[in-house]
Amino acid sequence: MKTRSPRTILIIRLGRLGDLVLTAAMTRETKRAFPDATITFVTAPVYESVARLLPGIDTVVPIPKTGLSELRETVAASLPDSFDWIIDLHGNARSKTIAGAIRADRRSTYPKDSMRRRILVWFKRGRGKGAPVWRRYLAPLERAGIAPEYSPPALLPVSGSGVPGAIVLAPGAGRPTKQWPINKFADLSKKLLESFPDRSLVVALGPGEEDLGARLDPDGNDRIRKLVAAPLSALACHLRDAAVVVSNDSGLLHFAEAVGTPVVALFGPTTEELGFAPAGTRSTRIEKDLACRPCSLHGSQTCPLPDRSHRCMEEISVDEVLAAVRETAGGRAL
């Protein structure tokens, strides 16, 4: 930076899981650039345990969701009244309120690239363009004259144990159209159990996804372990110890990669250009080249095609996912 190096830095990213994990490259590079600075990270309470795994962070401050007026009071009670540098990696009303309630010598945001992404969805223009979100999070450092290392996000080591060599299935997603059909996940689980008789499956389910688990494994196979709304610290251990994770376009995709596990990622309504494709070289993305993709920024409740056919996900076969699991696991022997 042309001015003196900052001694105190505040980084804001309130959620969600995948977005938070993807800040890990930026927090790492910020600390590398300013090793003597004290770096504080603000997030939502539910993600506090994950924020503590971000490299380079000295202090994590969880800020609960409240009305904006009450939020200002919470900020005053929870954070210092000034920082040398505030970096808002969220860019919504709450994060702007937090940043605005604190004095700062310098303020930065990241390029959300909203118009380009919307043009891609609306008009299908701009295929092959756009940087991934984790790279865009590095923009405040670049603007400050810092040359960061462009290595993908990685979290600090986690303590605890999962199921060594398991295959983790993550059938959920933030929106229904981003979910590979659960009957296909069920068929995949049967083929995986047959193909790898010495290995277990772990099904990672978020809050309210119990029905997906029941439909995937209606008979309660003793080689299938279901994790329902597990603490994120425990989930991190299961992802780390897995041989491979099969996931939709969801936060678990990025969480798994950030603890060092390759992912077979199933993409339907969203595409790489929107910024959330797998970052790891050992991961695989399965998708279909359809003119209707991408149809939304973050998925939707129903397929927008007139016949509601959900072709982007329905056309991904169980056998091609099974083949990708075999190939992606590579040296992490199954």
Summary of the structure (lengths in Angstrom):
residues: 334
radius of gyration: 20.5
end to end distance: 48.0
largest distance: 63.9
contacts: 1136
relative contact order: 0.13
helix: 36%
strand: 16%
